[in-house]
Amino acid sequence: MAIIKAVNSRASIANAIRYITKDSKTEFDLVSGINCSPDSAITQMKLTKALWSKTKGRQYKHFIQSFPKDEKITPEEAHQIASELMERWDIAKGYEVIFATHIDKGHIHTHFILNSVSCENGRKFRYSKRDFSKFRELSDRILTEHNKSICEKNNEITTYNIGAYKAMQKALAGKYDSWLLAVALAVRAAKAAAKTKEEFISILSEKNISVTWNSRKYITFTDKDGHKVRNKKLTETFKEDFSKEGLENEFKRNSTAAIDQAERERQERELAEFYAEFMQREQNDEGAAEELGDGIDEPEEEVSRKRTSHSYDAR
């Protein structure tokens, strides 16, 4: 399962880009740009800010897509997934992005530095909690397309195996629209994460699925488009127990069993180590004074090697 993180970095945009493109962390073919050339991304991003007179405030957004050690994935596959992820994120269109896949740790992960000012219309990049949730959902869809495991994070990280997803998808056999699979996956994830009926309903509500759970025999799930399905239908279609009793038993197991968080904690720890290393480098860097101002008139040390560029407009 891959996780998506937003990093709140205080480093300058130049040092952030230099860090993620360090030779000791990545390789020639694992650094790419969208709407910019990786070997001149620093200058291009700063020029964009100057052209739109928006050189103040937040300079960039920093995201990480991280895979666990046991994920069967090559650096090239991870980089391709990263490229698709950023190219398909609607609210990132028109912004310059440089991203690099790191192979220096025990697991593969990709860093994204996204310019805070659009090179197309000068708008500042902003996203809501809902936008970030959609970003994670997009990551899951792309991972599924590449036959990788996926995860969702509510109060805990809940994984569902790619084989289970494929089996559920096959169960539809063309008889139902994709909304039914989407509801089933959401219910399945909520069932695995929730410790109470109320928590189960709340998790689904966050995904715009309302739950009618009263004294009647069946539970009814309704998605944002008004599609309705009973838990009985989900059980019959996907051969998994979504009965009231089955759900309540699952809640009890979730609340009494020791939840295994080892994988999540390991990834959180490695991300924390990354950030500490990053900030230590900032403190030791002779050019750290750059953080006091992100103007474009100082000469910049660009990435020395020519990198791959996607959707690059030389402007």
BAFI-3210 file (N, C-alpha, C; in Angstrom, 3 decimals, decimal comma, padded with zeros to 6 digits):
// residues 315
n [1|2|3|4|5|6|7|8|9|10|11|12|13|14|15|16|17|18|19|20|21|22|23|24|25|26|27|28|29|30|31|32|33|34|35|36|37|38|39|40|41|42|43|44|45|46|47|48|49|50|51|52|53|54|55|56|57|58|59|60|61|62|63|64|65|66|67|68|69|70|71|72|73|74|75|76|77|78|79|80|81|82|83|84|85|86|87|88|89|90|91|92|93|94|95|96|97|98|99|100|101|102|103|104|105|106|107|108|109|110|111|112|113|114|115|116|117|118|119|120|121|122|123|124|125|126|127|128|129|130|131|132|133|134|135|136|137|138|139|140|141|142|143|144|145|146|147|148|149|150|151|152|153|154|155|156|157|158|159|160|161|162|163|164|165|166|167|168|169|170|171|172|173|174|175|176|177|178|179|180|181|182|183|184|185|186|187|188|189|190|191|192|193|194|195|196|197|198|199|200|201|202|203|204|205|206|207|208|209|210|211|212|213|214|215|216|217|218|219|220|221|222|223|224|225|226|227|228|229|230|231|232|233|234|235|236|237|238|239|240|241|242|243|244|245|246|247|248|249|250|251|252|253|254|255|256|257|258|259|260|261|262|263|264|265|266|267|268|269|270|271|272|273|274|275|276|277|278|279|280|281|282|283|284|285|286|287|288|289|290|291|292|293|294|295|296|297|298|299|300|301|302|303|304|305|306|307|308|309|310|311|312|313|314|315]
n.u [000,835|000,553|001,204|000,077|001,518|001,481|003,977|005,078|007,221|009,880|011,935|013,734|012,536|014,487|016,384|014,748|014,192|016,793|017,393|015,576|016,476|018,999|021,946|022,701|020,367|018,612|018,184|019,263|017,083|014,907|013,912|011,681|009,745|006,791|005,335|007,665|011,246|013,310|016,061|016,182|014,331|014,251|014,839|012,784|010,437|010,718|010,750|008,170|006,732|007,657|006,758|004,030|003,921|003,933|005,666|005,769|004,881|003,744|005,879|005,862|004,367|004,773|004,759|004,623|004,750|004,695|005,941|005,585|008,143|007,747|006,354|005,854|007,435|009,122|011,627|011,216|008,532|007,273|007,911|006,568|003,927|003,837|004,083|001,687|-000,103|000,286|-000,198|-002,868|-004,220|-006,597|-006,702|-004,067|-003,326|-001,716|000,253|003,710|005,681|008,122|009,376|010,795|011,946|012,966|015,525|017,197|016,573|015,104|012,788|010,814|010,083|008,446|009,088|007,351|007,567|005,655|005,024|003,842|002,489|000,528|001,645|000,078|-002,120|-001,476|-002,642|-002,715|-001,801|-004,105|-005,621|-008,228|-009,211|-010,928|-010,157|-007,613|-008,264|-009,480|-007,239|-005,785|-007,577|-007,435|-004,806|-005,132|-006,783|-005,079|-003,027|-004,451|-004,959|-002,424|-002,123|-001,353|-001,296|-003,716|-004,649|-006,638|-007,049|-008,537|-009,372|-007,561|-005,141|-006,402|-006,026|-006,909|-006,587|-005,300|-006,130|-008,583|-010,032|-010,082|-011,529|-013,987|-014,634|-014,852|-017,059|-019,146|-019,492|-020,333|-022,988|-023,811|-023,549|-020,537|-020,850|-021,854|-019,741|-018,028|-019,463|-019,512|-016,757|-016,230|-017,898|-016,777|-014,205|-014,885|-016,079|-013,871|-012,430|-014,004|-015,092|-017,485|-021,050|-021,803|-019,382|-018,837|-020,939|-020,233|-017,737|-018,498|-020,149|-018,309|-017,448|-019,496|-021,640|-024,674|-026,242|-028,870|-029,820|-031,797|-034,475|-035,383|-035,006|-032,940|-029,991|-029,607|-027,688|-026,834|-025,537|-023,853|-025,098|-027,601|-027,987|-029,126|-028,571|-029,065|-027,665|-027,991|-027,940|-025,308|-023,982|-024,890|-023,920|-021,114|-020,241|-019,505|-019,813|-022,079|-024,086|-026,199|-025,519|-023,043|-021,548|-021,629|-020,252|-017,771|-017,135|-016,809|-014,572|-012,701|-012,562|-011,633|-009,441|-005,856|-004,691|-002,766|-000,299|002,184|003,296|002,344|003,411|006,118|006,466|005,673|007,696|009,971|009,397|009,491|012,176|013,261|012,421|013,778|016,399|016,399|015,947|018,211|020,172|019,514|020,247|022,962|023,792|025,686|024,489|022,129|021,038|019,474|016,878|015,788|014,858|013,203|013,907|014,445|016,765|019,216|021,995|021,445|022,276|021,811|020,232|022,531|022,413|020,761|017,314|014,283|011,382|007,935|005,127|006,206|006,478|008,363|008,100]
n.v [-001,191|002,215|005,376|008,767|011,840|015,190|017,542|019,874|022,011|024,252|025,015|026,780|027,183|026,614|025,073|022,946|021,735|021,080|019,239|017,036|016,170|015,192|013,410|011,257|010,207|009,591|008,664|009,224|008,827|009,074|011,503|014,030|016,537|018,563|020,865|022,216|022,231|019,848|020,416|023,145|024,006|025,520|028,211|028,622|028,328|030,420|032,544|032,437|033,240|035,867|037,003|037,098|038,715|037,608|036,876|036,532|034,931|031,483|029,331|026,927|023,629|020,548|017,171|013,645|010,395|007,268|003,952|000,729|-001,482|-004,090|-003,931|-004,993|-003,517|-001,607|001,023|002,440|001,852|003,044|005,677|006,147|005,844|008,012|010,095|009,844|010,306|013,039|014,303|013,743|014,942|017,182|019,827|020,533|021,166|023,258|024,133|024,258|021,423|019,498|016,275|013,521|010,213|008,422|006,167|005,560|004,796|002,190|001,708|002,534|005,821|008,831|012,247|015,316|018,582|021,339|024,265|027,232|029,118|029,464|028,812|029,354|031,072|032,555|032,056|031,348|028,277|026,335|024,054|022,070|020,085|018,203|018,203|017,092|014,590|013,581|013,512|011,435|009,371|009,343|008,480|005,854|004,794|004,856|003,195|000,805|000,394|-000,241|-002,642|-002,675|-002,736|-001,004|001,690|003,203|005,955|006,542|006,822|004,893|003,191|001,321|-001,528|-002,926|-005,846|-006,139|-008,327|-008,954|-006,728|-007,052|-009,423|-008,595|-006,735|-008,418|-009,842|-008,213|-008,536|-007,107|-006,527|-004,463|-000,909|001,062|002,398|000,732|-000,948|000,985|001,814|-000,609|-001,026|001,166|000,617|-001,754|-000,903|000,855|-000,925|-002,413|-000,533|000,737|000,928|001,091|001,286|003,927|005,121|003,775|004,710|007,395|007,379|006,539|008,665|010,697|010,007|010,692|008,920|007,981|006,365|004,248|002,938|001,328|-000,017|-001,784|-004,741|-004,634|-002,767|000,316|001,805|004,905|006,653|009,763|010,432|009,492|006,768|003,694|000,935|-002,153|-003,757|-006,474|-006,961|-006,303|-008,317|-010,613|-010,106|-009,725|-011,761|-011,465|-010,892|-008,562|-008,234|-007,037|-008,295|-009,381|-007,039|-005,812|-007,697|-007,443|-004,834|-005,238|-006,910|-005,132|-003,243|-004,610|-006,134|-006,001|-003,488|-003,741|-001,615|-001,436|-001,140|001,372|003,016|002,636|003,853|006,464|007,098|007,002|009,073|011,181|011,072|011,719|014,404|015,563|015,166|016,703|019,317|019,561|019,651|022,074|023,807|023,471|024,240|026,443|028,275|028,883|031,271|032,069|031,487|033,701|035,289|034,822|035,728|036,270|037,204|036,344|034,260|030,843|027,524|025,096|021,882|019,522|017,622|016,675|016,194|014,211|015,573|016,331|017,395|019,924|023,328|025,638|028,321]
n.w [000,000|-000,823|000,654|000,853|001,592|002,863|003,156|005,470|004,831|005,661|004,125|001,510|-001,871|-003,726|-002,274|-001,546|-004,016|-004,803|-002,836|-003,293|-005,726|-005,423|-006,323|-004,741|-003,831|-005,864|-009,365|-012,773|-014,614|-012,996|-012,295|-013,049|-014,832|-014,868|-016,911|-016,682|-017,058|-015,597|-015,190|-015,048|-013,270|-010,899|-011,600|-013,468|-011,933|-010,098|-011,874|-012,883|-010,589|-010,393|-012,791|-012,405|-010,272|-007,670|-005,392|-002,707|000,452|000,776|-000,961|-002,332|-002,680|-001,037|-001,544|-000,754|-002,042|-000,791|-000,685|000,888|002,258|001,387|-000,972|-004,260|-006,528|-008,989|-009,171|-011,538|-012,160|-009,958|-010,457|-012,843|-011,981|-010,236|-012,073|-013,547|-011,491|-010,793|-013,234|-013,617|-011,556|-011,109|-009,964|-009,986|-012,503|-014,827|-013,174|-012,298|-011,756|-010,167|-009,797|-008,014|-007,734|-004,999|-004,036|-002,025|000,529|002,592|001,301|-001,602|-002,642|-003,710|-004,203|-004,551|-005,736|-005,986|-007,667|-006,136|-007,581|-010,459|-013,764|-015,871|-015,297|-013,084|-010,619|-007,120|-005,607|-003,947|-001,689|-000,333|002,565|001,561|-001,126|-000,855|000,061|-002,219|-003,817|-002,637|-003,170|-005,946|-006,197|-005,223|-007,243|-009,477|-008,572|-008,434|-011,148|-011,909|-010,729|-008,015|-004,406|-002,375|-000,153|002,404|004,556|007,517|010,669|011,152|009,105|006,547|004,704|001,567|-000,157|-003,450|-004,887|-003,742|-004,484|-007,288|-007,412|-006,430|-008,368|-010,567|-009,804|-010,408|-013,111|-015,357|-014,912|-013,346|-012,724|-012,196|-009,815|-007,849|-007,172|-006,138|-003,855|-002,452|-001,938|-000,309|001,884|002,705|003,483|005,557|007,328|008,117|009,520|011,474|014,926|016,128|015,473|015,036|014,341|011,999|010,351|010,297|008,990|006,432|005,786|005,405|002,948|001,381|001,459|002,598|005,400|006,209|009,005|010,928|012,910|011,104|009,018|007,103|006,069|004,390|001,868|000,458|-002,227|-003,281|-005,636|-005,435|-005,797|-004,537|-002,344|-000,715|002,199|002,020|-000,727|-001,336|000,050|-001,329|-003,908|-003,700|-002,113|000,571|004,044|004,897|006,670|009,387|011,797|011,081|010,585|013,128|014,643|013,509|014,289|017,032|017,058|016,010|018,047|020,262|019,568|019,258|017,291|014,439|013,777|012,718|010,128|009,269|011,274|010,831|008,309|008,945|010,733|009,097|007,359|009,134|009,822|007,367|007,159|009,310|008,493|006,206|007,249|008,821|006,903|005,770|007,827|007,863|005,405|003,505|001,941|003,156|003,823|001,829|002,394|003,527|001,565|-001,488|-004,041|-007,626|-008,611|-007,690|-008,548|-009,348|-008,415|-010,607|-011,191|-012,237|-014,283|-017,319|-017,295|-017,470|-019,028|-018,764|-020,624|-021,217|-021,574|-023,132|-022,986]
ca.u [000,000|001,276|000,539|000,342|001,733|001,817|005,075|005,103|008,640|010,234|013,098|013,502|012,167|015,728|016,957|013,835|014,416|018,140|017,358|014,891|017,164|020,376|022,410|022,813|019,039|017,829|018,958|019,038|015,765|013,860|013,578|010,892|009,042|005,549|005,301|008,983|012,364|013,932|017,386|016,082|013,057|014,348|014,706|011,459|009,414|010,870|010,358|006,699|006,290|007,960|005,902|002,690|004,094|003,526|006,903|005,663|004,058|004,132|006,565|005,624|003,765|005,644|004,029|005,393|004,044|005,639|005,569|006,204|009,294|007,378|005,611|006,566|007,424|010,439|011,689|010,630|007,078|006,869|008,042|005,469|002,724|003,927|003,805|000,250|-000,799|000,317|-000,817|-004,317|-004,803|-007,197|-006,380|-002,642|-003,107|-001,263|001,317|004,987|005,968|009,283|009,243|011,935|011,739|014,157|015,825|018,291|016,086|014,683|011,562|010,753|009,153|008,593|008,851|006,805|007,607|004,698|005,107|002,616|001,856|000,266|002,328|-000,930|-002,989|-000,982|-003,383|-002,015|-002,298|-004,751|-006,440|-008,959|-009,126|-011,654|-009,299|-006,529|-008,882|-009,637|-005,882|-005,484|-008,437|-006,847|-003,643|-005,636|-007,259|-003,914|-002,373|-005,274|-004,709|-001,093|-002,142|-000,673|-002,227|-004,161|-005,037|-007,371|-006,772|-009,546|-008,664|-006,450|-004,948|-007,024|-005,646|-007,612|-005,725|-005,678|-006,851|-009,972|-010,648|-010,327|-012,605|-015,232|-014,905|-015,294|-018,392|-020,140|-019,717|-021,025|-024,422|-024,114|-022,673|-019,387|-021,197|-022,067|-018,415|-017,521|-020,146|-019,056|-015,399|-016,308|-018,493|-015,777|-013,155|-015,465|-016,266|-012,569|-011,843|-014,888|-015,224|-018,884|-021,977|-021,749|-018,136|-019,051|-021,791|-019,470|-016,714|-019,178|-020,642|-017,182|-017,334|-020,769|-022,549|-025,536|-026,592|-030,135|-029,665|-032,803|-034,974|-035,747|-034,102|-031,789|-029,341|-029,598|-026,612|-027,179|-024,378|-024,134|-025,933|-028,918|-028,061|-029,372|-028,358|-029,165|-026,546|-028,259|-027,495|-023,847|-023,577|-025,167|-023,103|-019,679|-019,960|-018,877|-020,866|-022,400|-025,302|-026,089|-024,775|-021,666|-020,908|-021,464|-019,176|-016,522|-016,867|-016,304|-013,194|-011,861|-012,402|-010,969|-008,173|-004,734|-004,586|-001,382|000,042|003,631|003,667|002,100|004,362|007,429|006,486|005,638|009,013|010,916|009,100|010,000|013,625|013,530|012,245|014,866|017,603|016,186|016,137|019,606|020,919|019,242|021,010|024,391|024,061|026,238|023,573|020,822|020,512|018,527|015,533|015,281|014,216|013,176|013,922|014,972|017,925|020,460|022,301|021,078|022,958|020,777|020,517|023,592|022,179|019,522|016,307|013,095|010,361|006,610|004,254|007,036|006,316|009,585|007,727]
ca.v [000,000|003,489|006,452|010,117|012,781|016,582|017,915|021,302|022,326|025,666|025,246|027,567|026,360|026,148|023,969|021,802|021,062|020,480|018,057|015,871|015,732|014,811|012,176|010,169|009,734|009,188|008,363|010,085|008,665|009,099|012,899|014,532|017,792|018,860|022,301|022,804|021,329|019,581|020,998|024,601|024,195|026,578|029,501|028,727|028,545|031,777|033,467|032,441|034,087|037,263|037,442|037,355|039,568|036,839|036,303|036,438|033,842|030,094|029,248|025,652|022,541|019,372|015,931|012,406|009,123|006,318|002,535|-000,095|-002,275|-005,356|-003,710|-005,478|-002,396|-001,111|002,490|002,961|001,772|004,066|006,990|006,244|006,075|009,399|010,966|009,777|010,917|014,495|014,748|013,542|015,697|018,321|021,153|020,812|021,509|024,628|024,442|023,585|020,389|018,631|015,131|012,603|008,963|008,112|004,734|005,464|004,233|000,795|001,627|003,493|006,916|009,929|013,609|016,269|020,009|022,002|025,720|027,773|030,052|028,848|029,423|029,650|032,206|033,271|031,759|030,639|026,913|026,068|022,844|021,818|018,724|017,369|018,076|016,165|013,273|013,157|013,218|010,079|008,446|009,238|007,609|004,482|004,347|004,614|001,992|-000,331|000,213|-000,848|-003,879|-002,519|-002,663|000,343|001,909|004,405|006,330|007,256|006,888|003,968|002,839|000,039|-001,989|-004,048|-006,504|-005,923|-009,517|-008,817|-005,713|-007,663|-010,397|-007,837|-006,161|-009,515|-010,253|-007,381|-009,231|-006,243|-006,444|-003,255|000,223|001,119|002,984|-000,329|-001,343|002,074|001,736|-001,823|-000,803|002,114|-000,097|-002,734|-000,174|001,358|-002,097|-002,820|000,528|001,227|000,171|001,207|001,598|005,370|005,414|003,215|005,654|008,631|007,151|006,537|010,020|011,454|009,628|011,066|007,777|008,012|005,027|004,106|001,764|001,452|-001,291|-002,686|-005,882|-004,356|-001,459|000,882|002,754|005,814|007,473|011,177|010,571|008,941|005,317|003,005|-000,505|-002,749|-004,603|-007,834|-007,016|-006,315|-009,656|-011,561|-009,809|-009,823|-012,937|-011,026|-010,662|-007,181|-008,252|-006,277|-009,097|-009,470|-005,748|-005,585|-008,583|-006,838|-003,688|-005,767|-007,354|-003,947|-002,508|-005,411|-006,684|-005,066|-003,104|-003,778|-000,365|-001,443|-000,601|002,806|003,668|002,625|004,870|007,760|007,311|007,302|010,415|012,107|011,070|012,490|015,823|015,975|015,233|017,833|020,551|019,619|020,101|023,503|024,539|023,361|024,748|027,789|029,159|028,866|032,631|032,182|031,360|035,006|035,899|033,908|036,517|035,528|037,878|035,707|033,102|029,576|026,316|024,234|020,450|019,481|016,695|016,846|015,270|014,002|016,605|016,007|018,526|021,083|024,480|026,416|029,714]
ca.w [000,000|-000,842|001,367|000,375|002,681|002,580|004,048|005,768|004,839|005,735|003,271|000,301|-003,020|-004,353|-001,496|-001,619|-005,301|-004,768|-001,975|-003,871|-006,947|-005,100|-006,964|-003,768|-003,485|-007,023|-010,560|-013,940|-015,233|-011,975|-012,017|-014,170|-014,608|-015,575|-017,203|-016,468|-017,307|-014,299|-015,013|-014,850|-012,566|-009,886|-012,275|-014,089|-010,911|-009,578|-012,932|-012,892|-009,484|-010,707|-013,902|-011,877|-009,087|-006,497|-004,860|-001,253|000,980|000,540|-002,244|-003,012|-001,911|-001,054|-001,278|-000,870|-002,220|-000,212|-000,758|001,938|001,815|000,758|-002,218|-005,450|-007,460|-009,368|-009,159|-012,777|-012,011|-008,990|-011,101|-013,805|-011,184|-009,759|-013,219|-013,821|-010,357|-010,861|-014,483|-013,557|-010,454|-011,802|-009,425|-010,194|-013,907|-015,019|-012,222|-012,540|-010,755|-010,350|-008,884|-008,053|-007,009|-004,193|-003,865|-001,067|001,783|002,489|000,517|-002,703|-002,416|-004,660|-003,714|-005,512|-005,396|-006,862|-007,532|-005,536|-008,519|-011,770|-014,904|-016,887|-014,970|-011,911|-009,388|-006,055|-005,428|-002,663|-001,695|000,902|003,082|000,607|-002,316|-000,549|000,112|-003,617|-004,288|-002,179|-003,904|-007,279|-006,037|-005,123|-008,565|-010,337|-008,057|-008,858|-012,578|-012,040|-009,955|-006,731|-003,285|-002,091|001,229|002,755|005,928|008,275|011,933|010,974|007,707|006,256|003,386|000,984|-001,116|-004,853|-005,339|-003,296|-005,341|-008,598|-007,255|-006,303|-009,680|-011,422|-009,364|-011,084|-014,392|-016,307|-014,635|-012,600|-012,969|-011,306|-008,515|-006,880|-006,705|-005,308|-002,563|-001,778|-001,447|000,804|003,017|003,141|004,195|006,808|008,201|008,652|010,346|012,536|016,171|016,535|014,385|014,800|013,631|010,665|009,624|010,137|007,960|005,131|005,553|004,873|001,536|000,753|001,437|003,781|005,885|006,934|009,874|011,981|013,430|010,003|008,843|006,249|006,046|003,046|001,590|-000,637|-002,584|-003,507|-006,825|-005,145|-005,981|-003,272|-002,326|000,624|002,597|001,525|-002,120|-001,317|000,481|-002,403|-005,096|-003,480|-001,295|001,814|005,034|005,237|007,482|010,633|012,765|010,621|010,803|014,567|015,094|013,037|015,155|018,302|016,829|015,824|019,303|021,302|019,083|019,141|015,879|013,993|013,100|012,514|008,821|009,247|012,163|010,183|007,279|009,622|011,308|008,029|006,867|010,148|009,666|006,152|007,420|010,193|007,658|005,317|007,987|009,243|005,734|005,648|008,828|007,568|004,057|003,513|001,228|003,824|003,913|000,735|002,942|003,925|000,406|-002,621|-005,268|-008,773|-009,163|-007,309|-009,390|-008,722|-008,850|-011,137|-011,258|-013,226|-015,381|-018,055|-016,783|-018,285|-018,846|-019,284|-020,909|-020,979|-022,449|-022,908|-022,779]
c.u [000,874|000,496|000,963|000,466|001,949|002,855|005,069|006,552|008,866|011,419|012,743|013,158|013,412|016,308|016,063|014,072|015,784|018,146|016,744|015,605|018,615|020,739|022,443|021,462|018,254|018,746|018,491|017,607|014,611|013,561|012,873|010,222|007,761|005,462|006,615|010,047|013,089|015,286|017,356|014,832|013,109|014,110|013,310|010,376|009,500|010,465|008,838|006,164|006,496|007,039|004,502|002,728|003,584|004,730|006,855|004,845|004,610|004,688|006,254|004,849|004,624|004,823|004,967|004,436|005,030|005,093|006,235|007,327|008,887|006,553|006,448|006,477|008,858|010,454|011,042|009,102|006,569|006,911|006,924|004,147|002,695|003,589|002,312|-000,550|-000,843|-000,345|-002,340|-004,996|-005,303|-006,727|-004,899|-002,333|-002,732|-000,175|002,582|005,271|007,262|009,146|010,373|011,630|013,034|014,285|016,897|017,874|015,676|013,409|011,576|009,730|009,460|008,239|008,338|006,981|006,760|004,761|003,782|001,870|001,709|001,020|001,337|-001,742|-002,584|-001,721|-002,513|-002,655|-002,854|-005,558|-007,053|-008,703|-009,825|-010,829|-008,191|-007,046|-009,065|-008,286|-005,489|-006,321|-007,926|-005,622|-004,073|-006,093|-006,088|-003,159|-003,130|-005,041|-003,361|-000,972|-001,296|-001,724|-002,551|-004,549|-005,889|-007,078|-007,941|-008,899|-007,463|-006,254|-005,519|-006,626|-006,643|-006,780|-006,231|-006,445|-008,317|-010,707|-011,020|-011,477|-013,954|-015,633|-015,447|-016,712|-019,482|-020,511|-020,527|-022,491|-024,807|-023,147|-021,570|-019,729|-021,357|-020,736|-017,838|-018,152|-019,640|-017,665|-015,404|-016,863|-017,488|-014,672|-013,661|-015,649|-014,946|-011,986|-012,670|-014,921|-016,655|-019,752|-021,896|-020,500|-018,226|-019,856|-021,035|-018,422|-017,348|-019,719|-019,554|-016,965|-018,645|-021,696|-023,371|-025,991|-027,924|-030,077|-030,639|-033,267|-035,377|-034,652|-032,824|-031,246|-029,353|-028,487|-027,008|-025,991|-024,810|-025,034|-027,318|-029,070|-028,206|-029,107|-028,462|-027,939|-026,736|-027,739|-025,974|-023,329|-023,746|-024,228|-021,634|-019,270|-019,160|-019,985|-021,006|-023,693|-025,099|-025,237|-023,304|-020,905|-020,639|-020,368|-017,809|-016,145|-016,268|-014,854|-012,248|-011,578|-011,633|-009,611|-007,101|-004,545|-003,116|-001,076|001,518|004,033|003,477|003,132|005,750|007,518|006,461|007,021|010,035|010,672|009,601|011,517|014,033|013,474|013,369|016,159|017,557|016,503|017,568|020,478|020,731|020,124|022,494|024,775|024,564|025,311|022,221|020,222|019,495|017,085|014,927|014,597|014,287|013,115|014,522|016,268|019,243|020,744|021,988|021,923|021,905|021,196|021,419|023,301|020,858|018,532|015,158|012,077|009,060|005,830|004,993|006,818|007,465|009,297|008,851]
c.v [001,246|004,507|007,784|011,037|014,184|016,991|019,426|021,736|023,835|025,996|026,132|026,642|025,810|024,962|022,737|021,021|020,399|019,208|016,862|015,348|015,337|013,469|010,996|009,554|009,181|008,888|009,237|010,030|008,759|010,512|013,463|015,848|017,856|020,382|022,999|021,757|021,086|020,258|022,523|024,958|025,341|027,942|029,673|029,022|029,952|032,822|033,568|033,343|035,569|037,806|037,806|038,194|038,885|036,098|036,120|035,216|032,470|029,934|027,968|024,720|021,303|018,147|014,743|011,243|008,027|004,899|001,760|-000,953|-003,510|-005,181|-004,183|-004,416|-001,966|000,412|003,104|002,928|002,854|005,443|007,204|006,523|007,519|010,380|011,006|010,476|012,434|015,017|014,655|014,267|017,029|019,661|021,503|021,205|022,985|025,052|023,666|022,622|019,695|017,495|014,142|011,380|008,570|006,610|004,515|004,864|002,772|000,614|002,728|004,576|008,060|011,254|014,484|017,686|020,739|023,509|026,273|028,740|029,376|029,578|029,783|030,898|032,958|032,986|031,022|029,263|026,752|024,778|022,656|020,391|017,759|017,147|017,056|014,737|012,718|012,792|011,804|009,036|008,251|008,336|006,148|003,954|004,007|003,372|000,741|-000,637|-000,459|-002,135|-003,823|-002,438|-001,214|000,469|003,149|004,696|007,103|007,485|005,948|003,776|001,447|-000,372|-002,997|-004,566|-006,323|-007,123|-009,462|-007,809|-006,319|-008,663|-009,695|-007,240|-007,235|-009,944|-009,425|-007,963|-008,401|-006,037|-005,120|-002,141|000,260|001,691|001,913|-000,816|-000,279|002,046|000,532|-001,649|000,135|001,437|-001,092|-002,068|000,334|000,228|-002,495|-001,796|000,861|000,302|000,215|001,478|003,078|005,754|004,927|004,190|006,953|008,502|007,199|007,916|010,895|011,157|009,868|009,869|007,810|006,593|005,085|002,793|001,951|000,072|-002,269|-003,727|-005,511|-002,936|-000,971|001,920|003,594|006,693|008,898|011,415|009,961|007,456|004,645|001,509|-000,992|-003,593|-006,042|-007,991|-007,048|-007,701|-010,662|-011,361|-010,110|-010,959|-012,576|-010,607|-009,178|-007,112|-007,408|-007,027|-009,174|-008,182|-005,512|-006,476|-008,018|-005,640|-004,150|-006,218|-006,162|-003,241|-003,287|-005,947|-005,593|-004,763|-003,013|-002,523|-000,314|-000,798|000,899|003,543|003,710|003,717|006,271|008,098|007,685|008,684|011,467|012,207|011,866|013,983|016,347|016,124|016,459|019,143|020,692|020,112|021,596|024,301|024,551|023,977|026,182|028,781|029,262|030,249|032,899|032,141|032,708|035,720|034,967|034,694|035,740|036,134|037,275|034,533|031,826|028,444|025,335|022,772|020,219|018,611|016,973|015,782|015,154|015,080|016,158|017,292|019,841|022,136|025,431|027,880|030,645]
c.w [000,000|-000,032|000,777|001,577|002,120|003,611|004,232|005,934|004,889|004,840|002,088|-000,854|-003,708|-003,607|-001,496|-002,906|-005,329|-003,936|-002,690|-005,112|-006,693|-005,744|-006,005|-003,423|-004,658|-008,197|-011,721|-014,457|-014,239|-011,486|-013,233|-013,800|-015,402|-015,685|-016,884|-016,796|-015,988|-014,107|-014,915|-014,058|-011,565|-010,519|-012,860|-013,061|-010,331|-010,608|-013,019|-011,790|-009,805|-011,794|-013,419|-010,602|-007,815|-005,924|-003,342|-000,842|000,677|-000,861|-003,028|-002,087|-002,099|-000,647|-001,426|-001,075|-001,833|-000,258|000,375|001,361|001,027|-000,524|-003,401|-006,538|-007,752|-009,257|-010,395|-012,727|-011,068|-009,621|-012,121|-013,091|-010,688|-010,873|-013,527|-012,718|-010,492|-012,133|-014,436|-012,391|-011,006|-011,275|-009,560|-011,633|-014,027|-014,051|-012,584|-011,395|-011,128|-009,348|-009,105|-007,198|-006,313|-003,960|-002,811|000,262|001,567|001,701|-000,544|-002,372|-003,380|-003,999|-004,857|-004,964|-006,431|-006,618|-007,019|-006,445|-009,883|-012,868|-016,009|-016,567|-013,706|-010,612|-008,388|-005,861|-004,020|-002,778|-000,326|001,387|002,133|-000,669|-002,065|-000,436|-001,300|-004,227|-003,884|-002,922|-005,331|-007,240|-005,976|-006,477|-009,479|-009,881|-008,476|-010,328|-012,831|-011,212|-008,688|-005,627|-002,977|-000,630|001,332|004,206|006,496|009,644|011,918|009,475|007,507|004,853|002,874|-000,172|-002,528|-005,399|-004,949|-004,156|-006,699|-008,516|-007,157|-007,651|-010,632|-011,079|-010,024|-012,447|-015,376|-016,035|-013,969|-012,992|-011,917|-009,937|-007,439|-006,313|-005,780|-003,915|-001,777|-001,186|-000,244|002,052|003,583|003,958|005,540|007,805|008,863|009,619|011,577|013,750|016,708|015,304|014,027|014,017|012,186|009,809|009,332|009,026|006,573|004,788|004,962|003,393|000,775|000,538|002,726|004,117|006,630|007,704|011,039|012,415|012,333|009,778|008,121|006,431|004,600|002,934|000,371|-000,964|-002,939|-004,719|-006,641|-005,393|-004,621|-003,409|-000,882|000,918|002,123|000,103|-002,199|-000,930|-000,646|-003,589|-004,880|-002,557|-000,039|002,771|005,385|006,052|008,735|011,647|012,391|010,860|012,286|015,152|014,692|013,905|016,485|018,168|016,713|017,154|020,361|020,865|019,071|017,659|015,488|013,182|012,715|011,187|008,758|010,092|011,548|009,134|007,887|010,171|010,237|007,427|007,855|010,058|008,432|006,453|008,311|009,403|006,757|006,036|008,496|008,115|005,533|006,600|008,505|006,234|004,111|002,833|001,886|003,962|002,831|001,246|003,309|002,777|-000,759|-003,920|-006,405|-009,281|-008,702|-008,237|-008,642|-009,277|-009,307|-011,048|-012,451|-014,430|-016,054|-017,602|-017,759|-017,998|-019,486|-019,514|-020,713|-022,038|-022,175|-022,609|-023,187]
res [m|a|i|i|k|a|v|n|s|r|a|s|i|a|n|a|i|r|y|i|t|k|d|s|k|t|e|f|d|l|v|s|g|i|n|c|s|p|d|s|a|i|t|q|m|k|l|t|k|a|l|w|s|k|t|k|g|r|q|y|k|h|f|i|q|s|f|p|k|d|e|k|i|t|p|e|e|a|h|q|i|a|s|e|l|m|e|r|w|d|i|a|k|g|y|e|v|i|f|a|t|h|i|d|k|g|h|i|h|t|h|f|i|l|n|s|v|s|c|e|n|g|r|k|f|r|y|s|k|r|d|f|s|k|f|r|e|l|s|d|r|i|l|t|e|h|n|k|s|i|c|e|k|n|n|e|i|t|t|y|n|i|g|a|y|k|a|m|q|k|a|l|a|g|k|y|d|s|w|l|l|a|v|a|l|a|v|r|a|a|k|a|a|a|k|t|k|e|e|f|i|s|i|l|s|e|k|n|i|s|v|t|w|n|s|r|k|y|i|t|f|t|d|k|d|g|h|k|v|r|n|k|k|l|t|e|t|f|k|e|d|f|s|k|e|g|l|e|n|e|f|k|r|n|s|t|a|a|i|d|q|a|e|r|e|r|q|e|r|e|l|a|e|f|y|a|e|f|m|q|r|e|q|n|d|e|g|a|a|e|e|l|g|d|g|i|d|e|p|e|e|e|v|s|r|k|r|t|s|h|s|y|d|a|r]
***
